[in-house]
Amino acid sequence: MSAINKVVLIGKGFLGSAILEQLVDGGFAVTVFTRDKKSIQGVPAGAEVAEVDYASATSLENALRGQDVAISTVAGHALGGQKLIIDACIKAGVKRYIPCDWGSLSTDPVAKQLAVYAPQVATQDYLREKAELGELEYTIISTGVFLDLVFMTPTLVDFEAHTALIYDNGIHPFSTSSLASIGKAVVGALKKATETKNSVLYIHDTVLTQAKFMALLKKHSPKGVEWTETAVDAEAELQRSTKAIQESGMDMFNMIGQLKAAFLGGKYGAAYKRVDNELLGLGLLDDEGLEAKVIAKLGN
């Protein structure tokens, strides 16, 4: 395909803001789609903002016309609505779509059968169908767990309560990427448009285990701080959450339960054996760099 210049970013939340920064720095002409212009802040100079009704095919098509690529970072509740956006991209002549499919296991051939990944998998299937027809290109970027969330939320540990649920003694490895690296990966994929056409890309900054992370926390925690660890059987939790979803539907508690049991349980490919960092111009985070992040988080 010809060089990519005009890029639409659909959504400017936690991840979208990081991608936006890298797109602008990368020299792309960026338009940010939002449902409400009044709610959007922190848009860098050079980027434009367009108010769009994501539920309206006409609104989407009109706003997408003239753009080269659309990148989705919509909120979780909107994942199932990407088909409408894809159809609008095709009608508007957009060349490529990067779906909101940022995470660990939605592209794993076994884990993708889990209910929590159903919206992403449906979008993948639809994109492949359209790509085979020559109507639209796609690039999917599997990022592993967001490293920023590891330090900001109780994804692995509760920093305030100094507690952690440890799955299978914390031995299973999983890939993890920072938001900055994800943004750089997007830029790299757009600048290597031919190489990344109709492909799934895998990236990570590093591979973690809960045990490794806990060891660093204990090493650098202030004197007198004790960590309380509670053992979790990953397979049992996976079965519990899966059954609960089947019986009662998808609620936040069981969704998170299934997600965590999947990437912390060692059953699926949460630690990527092959990554596309070199193709996309990404480095790796070494042990010293990871330890520095832990020290900074703990204030030592």
Contacts in CASP RR format, 6 or more apart in sequence:
PFRMAT RR
TARGET T0000
AUTHOR 0000-0000-0000
METHOD contacts of the structure
MODEL  1
MSAINKVVLIGKGFLGSAILEQLVDGGFAVTVFTRDKKSIQGVPAGAEVA
EVDYASATSLENALRGQDVAISTVAGHALGGQKLIIDACIKAGVKRYIPC
DWGSLSTDPVAKQLAVYAPQVATQDYLREKAELGELEYTIISTGVFLDLV
FMTPTLVDFEAHTALIYDNGIHPFSTSSLASIGKAVVGALKKATETKNSV
LYIHDTVLTQAKFMALLKKHSPKGVEWTETAVDAEAELQRSTKAIQESGM
DMFNMIGQLKAAFLGGKYGAAYKRVDNELLGLGLLDDEGLEAKVIAKLGN
1 95 0 8 1.000
1 96 0 8 1.000
1 137 0 8 1.000
1 193 0 8 1.000
1 194 0 8 1.000
1 197 0 8 1.000
3 193 0 8 1.000
4 28 0 8 1.000
4 68 0 8 1.000
4 69 0 8 1.000
4 95 0 8 1.000
4 96 0 8 1.000
4 190 0 8 1.000
4 191 0 8 1.000
4 193 0 8 1.000
5 28 0 8 1.000
5 29 0 8 1.000
5 68 0 8 1.000
6 28 0 8 1.000
6 29 0 8 1.000
6 31 0 8 1.000
6 66 0 8 1.000
6 67 0 8 1.000
6 68 0 8 1.000
6 69 0 8 1.000
7 23 0 8 1.000
7 28 0 8 1.000
7 29 0 8 1.000
7 30 0 8 1.000
7 31 0 8 1.000
7 67 0 8 1.000
7 68 0 8 1.000
7 69 0 8 1.000
7 70 0 8 1.000
7 71 0 8 1.000
7 190 0 8 1.000
8 30 0 8 1.000
8 31 0 8 1.000
8 32 0 8 1.000
8 33 0 8 1.000
8 63 0 8 1.000
8 64 0 8 1.000
8 67 0 8 1.000
8 69 0 8 1.000
8 70 0 8 1.000
8 71 0 8 1.000
8 94 0 8 1.000
9 16 0 8 1.000
9 19 0 8 1.000
9 20 0 8 1.000
9 23 0 8 1.000
9 30 0 8 1.000
9 31 0 8 1.000
9 32 0 8 1.000
9 33 0 8 1.000
9 71 0 8 1.000
9 73 0 8 1.000
10 33 0 8 1.000
10 52 0 8 1.000
10 54 0 8 1.000
10 70 0 8 1.000
10 71 0 8 1.000
10 72 0 8 1.000
10 73 0 8 1.000
10 74 0 8 1.000
10 85 0 8 1.000
10 100 0 8 1.000
11 32 0 8 1.000
11 33 0 8 1.000
11 34 0 8 1.000
11 72 0 8 1.000
11 73 0 8 1.000
11 74 0 8 1.000
12 20 0 8 1.000
12 32 0 8 1.000
12 34 0 8 1.000
12 40 0 8 1.000
12 43 0 8 1.000
12 73 0 8 1.000
13 73 0 8 1.000
13 75 0 8 1.000
14 148 0 8 1.000
14 179 0 8 1.000
15 73 0 8 1.000
15 102 0 8 1.000
15 146 0 8 1.000
15 179 0 8 1.000
15 182 0 8 1.000
16 73 0 8 1.000
17 42 0 8 1.000
18 179 0 8 1.000
18 180 0 8 1.000
18 182 0 8 1.000
18 183 0 8 1.000
19 71 0 8 1.000
19 73 0 8 1.000
19 182 0 8 1.000
19 183 0 8 1.000
19 186 0 8 1.000
20 30 0 8 1.000
20 32 0 8 1.000
20 43 0 8 1.000
20 44 0 8 1.000
20 47 0 8 1.000
21 44 0 8 1.000
21 183 0 8 1.000
22 180 0 8 1.000
22 183 0 8 1.000
22 184 0 8 1.000
22 186 0 8 1.000
22 187 0 8 1.000
23 30 0 8 1.000
23 47 0 8 1.000
23 183 0 8 1.000
23 186 0 8 1.000
23 187 0 8 1.000
24 30 0 8 1.000
24 44 0 8 1.000
24 45 0 8 1.000
24 46 0 8 1.000
24 47 0 8 1.000
25 187 0 8 1.000
26 187 0 8 1.000
28 187 0 8 1.000
28 190 0 8 1.000
30 46 0 8 1.000
30 47 0 8 1.000
30 48 0 8 1.000
31 47 0 8 1.000
31 48 0 8 1.000
31 49 0 8 1.000
31 50 0 8 1.000
31 63 0 8 1.000
31 67 0 8 1.000
32 40 0 8 1.000
32 43 0 8 1.000
32 47 0 8 1.000
32 48 0 8 1.000
32 49 0 8 1.000
32 50 0 8 1.000
33 50 0 8 1.000
33 52 0 8 1.000
33 54 0 8 1.000
33 63 0 8 1.000
34 40 0 8 1.000
34 49 0 8 1.000
34 50 0 8 1.000
34 51 0 8 1.000
34 52 0 8 1.000
35 51 0 8 1.000
35 52 0 8 1.000
35 53 0 8 1.000
35 54 0 8 1.000
36 51 0 8 1.000
37 49 0 8 1.000
37 51 0 8 1.000
40 49 0 8 1.000
43 49 0 8 1.000
50 63 0 8 1.000
52 59 0 8 1.000
52 60 0 8 1.000
52 63 0 8 1.000
53 59 0 8 1.000
53 60 0 8 1.000
54 60 0 8 1.000
54 74 0 8 1.000
54 78 0 8 1.000
54 81 0 8 1.000
54 84 0 8 1.000
54 85 0 8 1.000
55 84 0 8 1.000
57 84 0 8 1.000
57 87 0 8 1.000
57 88 0 8 1.000
57 91 0 8 1.000
60 84 0 8 1.000
60 85 0 8 1.000
60 88 0 8 1.000
60 92 0 8 1.000
61 88 0 8 1.000
61 91 0 8 1.000
61 92 0 8 1.000
62 92 0 8 1.000
64 70 0 8 1.000
64 88 0 8 1.000
64 89 0 8 1.000
64 92 0 8 1.000
64 93 0 8 1.000
64 94 0 8 1.000
65 92 0 8 1.000
65 93 0 8 1.000
66 92 0 8 1.000
66 93 0 8 1.000
66 94 0 8 1.000
67 92 0 8 1.000
67 94 0 8 1.000
68 94 0 8 1.000
68 95 0 8 1.000
68 96 0 8 1.000
69 94 0 8 1.000
69 95 0 8 1.000
69 96 0 8 1.000
69 97 0 8 1.000
69 98 0 8 1.000
69 190 0 8 1.000
70 85 0 8 1.000
70 89 0 8 1.000
70 94 0 8 1.000
70 96 0 8 1.000
70 97 0 8 1.000
70 98 0 8 1.000
71 97 0 8 1.000
71 98 0 8 1.000
71 186 0 8 1.000
72 82 0 8 1.000
72 85 0 8 1.000
72 97 0 8 1.000
72 98 0 8 1.000
72 99 0 8 1.000
72 100 0 8 1.000
73 100 0 8 1.000
73 102 0 8 1.000
74 81 0 8 1.000
74 82 0 8 1.000
74 100 0 8 1.000
76 100 0 8 1.000
76 119 0 8 1.000
78 100 0 8 1.000
79 100 0 8 1.000
79 119 0 8 1.000
79 120 0 8 1.000
79 123 0 8 1.000
80 119 0 8 1.000
80 122 0 8 1.000
80 123 0 8 1.000
81 119 0 8 1.000
82 99 0 8 1.000
82 100 0 8 1.000
82 119 0 8 1.000
82 123 0 8 1.000
82 126 0 8 1.000
83 122 0 8 1.000
83 123 0 8 1.000
83 126 0 8 1.000
85 97 0 8 1.000
86 97 0 8 1.000
86 123 0 8 1.000
86 126 0 8 1.000
86 127 0 8 1.000
86 130 0 8 1.000
86 136 0 8 1.000
89 97 0 8 1.000
89 136 0 8 1.000
90 130 0 8 1.000
90 135 0 8 1.000
90 136 0 8 1.000
94 136 0 8 1.000
95 136 0 8 1.000
95 137 0 8 1.000
96 136 0 8 1.000
96 137 0 8 1.000
96 138 0 8 1.000
96 139 0 8 1.000
96 193 0 8 1.000
96 197 0 8 1.000
97 127 0 8 1.000
97 136 0 8 1.000
97 137 0 8 1.000
97 138 0 8 1.000
98 138 0 8 1.000
98 139 0 8 1.000
98 140 0 8 1.000
98 141 0 8 1.000
98 186 0 8 1.000
98 189 0 8 1.000
99 120 0 8 1.000
99 123 0 8 1.000
99 124 0 8 1.000
99 127 0 8 1.000
99 138 0 8 1.000
99 140 0 8 1.000
100 120 0 8 1.000
100 123 0 8 1.000
101 107 0 8 1.000
101 120 0 8 1.000
101 123 0 8 1.000
101 124 0 8 1.000
101 140 0 8 1.000
101 141 0 8 1.000
101 142 0 8 1.000
102 141 0 8 1.000
102 142 0 8 1.000
102 143 0 8 1.000
102 146 0 8 1.000
102 182 0 8 1.000
103 142 0 8 1.000
103 143 0 8 1.000
103 144 0 8 1.000
103 145 0 8 1.000
103 146 0 8 1.000
104 111 0 8 1.000
104 142 0 8 1.000
104 143 0 8 1.000
104 144 0 8 1.000
104 145 0 8 1.000
104 174 0 8 1.000
104 175 0 8 1.000
104 262 0 8 1.000
104 263 0 8 1.000
104 270 0 8 1.000
105 111 0 8 1.000
105 112 0 8 1.000
105 114 0 8 1.000
105 117 0 8 1.000
105 262 0 8 1.000
105 263 0 8 1.000
105 268 0 8 1.000
105 269 0 8 1.000
105 270 0 8 1.000
106 112 0 8 1.000
106 117 0 8 1.000
106 120 0 8 1.000
106 121 0 8 1.000
106 124 0 8 1.000
106 142 0 8 1.000
107 124 0 8 1.000
107 140 0 8 1.000
107 142 0 8 1.000
107 200 0 8 1.000
107 202 0 8 1.000
108 268 0 8 1.000
108 269 0 8 1.000
108 270 0 8 1.000
110 267 0 8 1.000
110 268 0 8 1.000
111 117 0 8 1.000
111 262 0 8 1.000
111 267 0 8 1.000
111 268 0 8 1.000
111 269 0 8 1.000
112 120 0 8 1.000
112 121 0 8 1.000
112 124 0 8 1.000
114 242 0 8 1.000
114 258 0 8 1.000
114 262 0 8 1.000
115 242 0 8 1.000
115 245 0 8 1.000
115 246 0 8 1.000
115 250 0 8 1.000
115 258 0 8 1.000
116 245 0 8 1.000
116 250 0 8 1.000
116 255 0 8 1.000
116 258 0 8 1.000
116 259 0 8 1.000
116 262 0 8 1.000
124 140 0 8 1.000
127 136 0 8 1.000
127 138 0 8 1.000
127 140 0 8 1.000
128 138 0 8 1.000
128 198 0 8 1.000
130 136 0 8 1.000
130 138 0 8 1.000
131 137 0 8 1.000
131 138 0 8 1.000
131 198 0 8 1.000
137 197 0 8 1.000
137 198 0 8 1.000
138 198 0 8 1.000
139 189 0 8 1.000
139 196 0 8 1.000
139 197 0 8 1.000
139 198 0 8 1.000
139 199 0 8 1.000
139 201 0 8 1.000
140 199 0 8 1.000
140 200 0 8 1.000
140 201 0 8 1.000
141 182 0 8 1.000
141 185 0 8 1.000
141 186 0 8 1.000
141 189 0 8 1.000
141 200 0 8 1.000
141 201 0 8 1.000
141 203 0 8 1.000
142 200 0 8 1.000
142 201 0 8 1.000
142 202 0 8 1.000
142 203 0 8 1.000
142 272 0 8 1.000
143 175 0 8 1.000
143 177 0 8 1.000
143 181 0 8 1.000
143 182 0 8 1.000
143 185 0 8 1.000
143 203 0 8 1.000
143 204 0 8 1.000
144 174 0 8 1.000
144 175 0 8 1.000
144 176 0 8 1.000
144 177 0 8 1.000
144 203 0 8 1.000
144 204 0 8 1.000
144 263 0 8 1.000
144 270 0 8 1.000
144 272 0 8 1.000
145 155 0 8 1.000
145 174 0 8 1.000
145 175 0 8 1.000
145 176 0 8 1.000
145 177 0 8 1.000
145 208 0 8 1.000
145 263 0 8 1.000
146 176 0 8 1.000
146 177 0 8 1.000
146 178 0 8 1.000
146 179 0 8 1.000
146 182 0 8 1.000
147 176 0 8 1.000
147 177 0 8 1.000
147 178 0 8 1.000
147 179 0 8 1.000
147 205 0 8 1.000
147 206 0 8 1.000
147 285 0 8 1.000
147 293 0 8 1.000
148 178 0 8 1.000
148 179 0 8 1.000
149 155 0 8 1.000
150 156 0 8 1.000
150 176 0 8 1.000
150 208 0 8 1.000
150 213 0 8 1.000
151 159 0 8 1.000
151 293 0 8 1.000
151 297 0 8 1.000
155 260 0 8 1.000
156 164 0 8 1.000
156 210 0 8 1.000
156 213 0 8 1.000
157 163 0 8 1.000
157 164 0 8 1.000
157 213 0 8 1.000
157 214 0 8 1.000
157 217 0 8 1.000
157 227 0 8 1.000
158 164 0 8 1.000
159 297 0 8 1.000
161 228 0 8 1.000
162 221 0 8 1.000
162 225 0 8 1.000
162 226 0 8 1.000
162 227 0 8 1.000
162 228 0 8 1.000
163 227 0 8 1.000
163 228 0 8 1.000
163 229 0 8 1.000
163 230 0 8 1.000
164 210 0 8 1.000
164 214 0 8 1.000
164 227 0 8 1.000
164 228 0 8 1.000
164 229 0 8 1.000
164 230 0 8 1.000
165 229 0 8 1.000
165 230 0 8 1.000
165 232 0 8 1.000
165 260 0 8 1.000
166 210 0 8 1.000
166 211 0 8 1.000
166 214 0 8 1.000
166 229 0 8 1.000
166 230 0 8 1.000
166 231 0 8 1.000
166 232 0 8 1.000
167 210 0 8 1.000
167 232 0 8 1.000
167 233 0 8 1.000
167 234 0 8 1.000
167 237 0 8 1.000
167 260 0 8 1.000
167 261 0 8 1.000
167 264 0 8 1.000
167 265 0 8 1.000
168 232 0 8 1.000
168 233 0 8 1.000
168 234 0 8 1.000
168 264 0 8 1.000
168 265 0 8 1.000
168 266 0 8 1.000
169 211 0 8 1.000
169 231 0 8 1.000
170 209 0 8 1.000
170 210 0 8 1.000
170 211 0 8 1.000
170 214 0 8 1.000
170 264 0 8 1.000
171 209 0 8 1.000
171 210 0 8 1.000
171 211 0 8 1.000
172 209 0 8 1.000
172 210 0 8 1.000
172 234 0 8 1.000
172 264 0 8 1.000
172 265 0 8 1.000
172 266 0 8 1.000
172 270 0 8 1.000
172 271 0 8 1.000
173 207 0 8 1.000
173 208 0 8 1.000
173 209 0 8 1.000
173 266 0 8 1.000
173 270 0 8 1.000
173 271 0 8 1.000
174 207 0 8 1.000
174 208 0 8 1.000
174 209 0 8 1.000
174 263 0 8 1.000
174 264 0 8 1.000
174 270 0 8 1.000
174 271 0 8 1.000
175 202 0 8 1.000
175 203 0 8 1.000
175 204 0 8 1.000
175 206 0 8 1.000
175 207 0 8 1.000
175 270 0 8 1.000
175 271 0 8 1.000
175 272 0 8 1.000
175 275 0 8 1.000
176 204 0 8 1.000
176 205 0 8 1.000
176 206 0 8 1.000
176 207 0 8 1.000
176 208 0 8 1.000
177 185 0 8 1.000
177 203 0 8 1.000
177 204 0 8 1.000
177 205 0 8 1.000
178 205 0 8 1.000
178 285 0 8 1.000
181 203 0 8 1.000
181 205 0 8 1.000
181 282 0 8 1.000
181 283 0 8 1.000
182 203 0 8 1.000
184 280 0 8 1.000
184 281 0 8 1.000
184 282 0 8 1.000
185 201 0 8 1.000
185 203 0 8 1.000
185 276 0 8 1.000
185 280 0 8 1.000
185 282 0 8 1.000
188 196 0 8 1.000
188 279 0 8 1.000
188 280 0 8 1.000
188 281 0 8 1.000
189 196 0 8 1.000
189 201 0 8 1.000
189 280 0 8 1.000
190 196 0 8 1.000
192 279 0 8 1.000
192 280 0 8 1.000
195 279 0 8 1.000
196 279 0 8 1.000
201 276 0 8 1.000
201 279 0 8 1.000
201 280 0 8 1.000
202 272 0 8 1.000
202 274 0 8 1.000
202 275 0 8 1.000
202 276 0 8 1.000
203 272 0 8 1.000
203 275 0 8 1.000
203 276 0 8 1.000
203 277 0 8 1.000
203 280 0 8 1.000
203 282 0 8 1.000
204 272 0 8 1.000
204 275 0 8 1.000
204 277 0 8 1.000
204 284 0 8 1.000
205 282 0 8 1.000
205 283 0 8 1.000
205 284 0 8 1.000
205 285 0 8 1.000
206 284 0 8 1.000
206 285 0 8 1.000
206 286 0 8 1.000
206 290 0 8 1.000
207 271 0 8 1.000
207 272 0 8 1.000
208 290 0 8 1.000
210 264 0 8 1.000
213 294 0 8 1.000
214 227 0 8 1.000
214 229 0 8 1.000
216 290 0 8 1.000
216 291 0 8 1.000
216 294 0 8 1.000
217 227 0 8 1.000
217 294 0 8 1.000
217 298 0 8 1.000
218 227 0 8 1.000
220 291 0 8 1.000
220 294 0 8 1.000
220 295 0 8 1.000
220 298 0 8 1.000
220 300 0 8 1.000
221 227 0 8 1.000
221 298 0 8 1.000
222 298 0 8 1.000
222 300 0 8 1.000
232 261 0 8 1.000
234 261 0 8 1.000
234 264 0 8 1.000
234 265 0 8 1.000
234 266 0 8 1.000
234 267 0 8 1.000
235 261 0 8 1.000
235 265 0 8 1.000
235 267 0 8 1.000
237 257 0 8 1.000
237 260 0 8 1.000
237 261 0 8 1.000
238 258 0 8 1.000
238 261 0 8 1.000
238 262 0 8 1.000
238 265 0 8 1.000
238 267 0 8 1.000
241 254 0 8 1.000
241 255 0 8 1.000
241 257 0 8 1.000
241 258 0 8 1.000
241 261 0 8 1.000
242 258 0 8 1.000
244 254 0 8 1.000
245 254 0 8 1.000
245 255 0 8 1.000
245 258 0 8 1.000
248 254 0 8 1.000
262 268 0 8 1.000
262 270 0 8 1.000
263 270 0 8 1.000
264 270 0 8 1.000
277 283 0 8 1.000
277 284 0 8 1.000
END
